[in-house]
Amino acid sequence: FARITSSKELLEQLKQLSGTTAFLLTKNEGTVLAHNADKSLAVGSAFKLAVLVALQEAIEADKAKWSDVIKLAAPHISLPSGILQDMPVGSPLTLHTLASLMIARSDNTATDMLMHHLGRQQIEAVTALEPMLTTREMFQLKADPVLYNNYVRLSVEGRRVFLQDLASARLPDAGKVTAPLRQLDEWHIPLTRICNWLARVQKLDLMLINPGLAVKSDWRRVAYKGGSNVGVLNYSTWFEDEAGDRYCLAATWNTADTLQPEKLSSIYTAMIELIRRKQVQ
């Protein structure tokens, strides 16, 4: 585990990890420490914050309500993480339930249900990624090198048509989703954007369910979303302490080597402790 030292020493430990890393710590919206914070790296399920932002925008514009019910359809079903992939087609679920499962349990099927409901372009308006993959589409591309190579050769508009056709293709076995990190079957997002999304959604009650690597009782409020994939790990947390100071702590690690999550988690939890002690400079 990372020795709890100064924040700058912890940042140096993170920089020594194989591959590419990024780090961002803000306090009251001002940058305290940053490393590759504007660099777009693969973040796995942390992209789901963008889906929540798009949903929140739809609700604020009176285009949707948290209590709206949508039904699970076969094209929504993705691979775990999550529980909804095991529920029967036709199951009715509220938008609030889907959003809660997407954030607190990183439920991929809940995520794809929301993405289908909101529309791909609504998520793209938040992420600036085109075309925006659902989790099901990511798994399909990752499991089949022929599909992926055909997809890569296309223009953005060609990829949109390709993804429409992919909706009728079967879901792969989870054991086949082993391709290494590649540019076009992941969600590459800078940490500055993730911290902005966290600040946008942190007031939602569903953000309080899962505190991630933080101890909930240490903070007045904690909002968390992380992500992982082959060669990908992200931790992103928004905190408010009893003094009213607000922090965002986000870290991403992309590597072609075998990823050892404890190497990043130990650095990250040590940094949380320094923030709690107000020992970050």
N, C-alpha and C positions, 0 to 999 in steps of 0.2 A: 504494500500500500504506500501511497505517496506520503512522505514525511511532511507534516504541517509546518511549512516554513513561511516565507513571505509570498505574497501574491505573484511577484515578479519571478521568483524562483520556481513556483508552480507552473507559471507560463512557460518557462524555459524547459521544464520537464515535458510539457505537452508538445513543444516544438521538436523534441527529440524522438517522438514516436515515428514509426515508419510511415511512408506515404505523405499525405498532405493533411494538415490540421488547420482549423480555424477556431478563434476564440473571441468572445465579446463580453465585457462587463460594463454595464451602464449603471449610473446612480442618478435618480431624478432626471432621467432622459439625457444626461450628459455622459460621454464616453470616459471611462476610467482606465480600462485596459483593452487593447484590441490587437488581433493578429489575423490577417486575412479575412477580416469581418465582412468585407464587401465582395469576397470571392464566392462565386456560385459553386458549392460542393453538393454532393449527394447527401440528402438528409433523411431518407426513409420516411417513416410515418409522420415525421414532424410537418410534412406538407399538409396534413389534415387540419392544421390551424387555418390554412387558407380556405378550406371548405367551410369551416365554422365562421370565418369572417364573411364569406359570401352569404351564408345563411342568415347571419345577424343583419347584414345589409338588406336582405329581402324582407325580413321581419320589420325592420325600422321603416322600410318603404311601404308597409302594409300590403306586401305581395304574398305574405305567408304569416302563419301564426305558429307558435310553439306547439299548440294543441292539434294542429293539422295531422291527419292520419294518412299514411301511404302504405301500400301493400307490397310485400316482398314478392318479386318476380324472378324467374329463373335467370335472366341475364344479369341480375344484381349479385348473384351468389359468387363469392370469392373464396380464397383459401384463408385459413387462420393466419394471424391472431383474430380472436373473437369467438362469439357463440352463435351469431345469427345464421351462419352458413349451415347449421344443423336444424334450423327451424323450417317448418313446412312452407312451401310456396303459397302465397295468399295471406300469410300472417300480417295482421294490421299493426302498425307501429307509429307512434307520434314522432314528430320532428325532434321534440325534446329528448325522447328516449334514444333515438338514433344518434343525436349529437352527443349525448352522455356516453353511450357505448363507444362511439368513435374516439372520443378524447380519453376517457378514463380506462377503457379496455383495449384501445386501438383496434376496434372491430372493423375489419376490412369490408365486410358485407354492408355494415351500417354506413360506412363511408361511401361506398359505391351507390347505395340507395339514395343518399343525399346528393351525390354528384349527378345522377340521372335526373333527380327531381328538379334541381336548380338549373341544370344545363351546363355542358362543358365550357361554353364561352363565358359564363358567369364566374367560373373558377379561374379561367385564364385571365380575366380582367384583374383579378387579385394577384395572381402569381407571375404574370407576364411569360408563362411557359406555353408554347404552342407546338402541337396539340397537347392538351393536358391529359395524361393517362389516368384511368381508373386503376385501382389495385389489381382487379381481374386482368386488365390488359397488360399491366406490368408483368404479372406472373406468366401470362401466355407468351409474351415476347422473350422472357427470360428462360423459359423452358424449351424453346424451339429455335435453334440457330438459323434454320431456313427462314422462318417467319421474321426473325430479327433482321437478317441480312436484306430481305426484300423490303422491309419497313425503312431501313436506313437509306436506301437508294432513292426514296421518294421525296418530293417536295412537301412542304407543310400541308398544302391542300390535298395532295395525294395521300399523305398519312391519315388525314381525316377520313377519307373514303375507305382506306384500308382498315381503320379501326371500326368503322360501321360494319364492314363485312366480318370482322373478327368477333362480333357479338354472337354470331351463331356457332362459333367454334367451341369445342369442349374445353372445360377447365382442366389444366394439366394436373398430374399427381404432384403433391408437394415435394416428393423426393427428386423430381426432375428440375426443380427451380434452383439450380446451382451455378449458373453462369456467373463469372466474375463481374465486378463493377464495370459498367459501360455507360457511355454518355446518354443514350437514348432510351434506356429502360429503367430510369431512375428519375427522381425529382431533385434538380440542382438549384439550390436556393441559398442566398447569402444570409448570414446571421443577423445583419442589420434589419432585414425584412422580417425575419422570424421574431425578433424582439419587438418590432412594431406591431405585428399581429398579436403577440401575447398581451401587449399593453391595451390593444383594442378589445380583446375578449375577456380579460382577467376578471371583470366584474360579474360575469355570468356564473350562476350557481353551480352549473355542471363542471366548471373549471376547478372547483374545490374538492372534487371526489378523490383524485389521485395526486398526491404531492410529489411524486417521483422520488428523487434521492434526498429530498429535504425532510426534516422532521416538522410536521404540521404545527405542533405546539410551540415551536420556536419563533413563529411568525404571526403577525396579524392576519396575513393573507398570503396564500401560495397558489400559483397557477403553473401547471407543468404540461409539457408534451415532449416526448422524445421519439426517436426512430432508429430502426436498425434494418440492415439488409446484408447481403454478402459483401463484405469489405466496407460496410457503412455503419457508423454509429453517431447519434446525435443526442445531446441532452440540452433542454432549453427550459429555464424556469424564471418566472416573474415573482418577486417577493415584495412584501411591504412589512417593515418592522414596526415595533410599538412606538417608535419616534416619528413614524410617518414617512420615513425614507423609503423610496421605491428603487428596486434593483432588477436588472435583467442579466442573467448569467447563461450564456449559451456556448456550446462547444461542439464541433463536428470533427470526425476523423474518417478519412477515406484511405484505404490501403489495399494493395494487391496481395499483401501478406495475410497470413491467418490472423484475424482480428481477435485480440484478447480484451474483452470489455472491461475487465477489472483494472487495466492500466489507465484507461480514461476515467472510469468511475471513481477511482481513488483520488486522482487529481481534482476531479470535479467536486467530490464531497469535502475534500480539504479546503477548497476555495469557498464553499458554502460556509464552512466553519469560520474562516477568516472574515467573511462578510458579517456573520452573526456577531463576532467579537469586535466588529468595526476596526479591523486591522488591515484593511485593504488600502493600499496607497497607489 
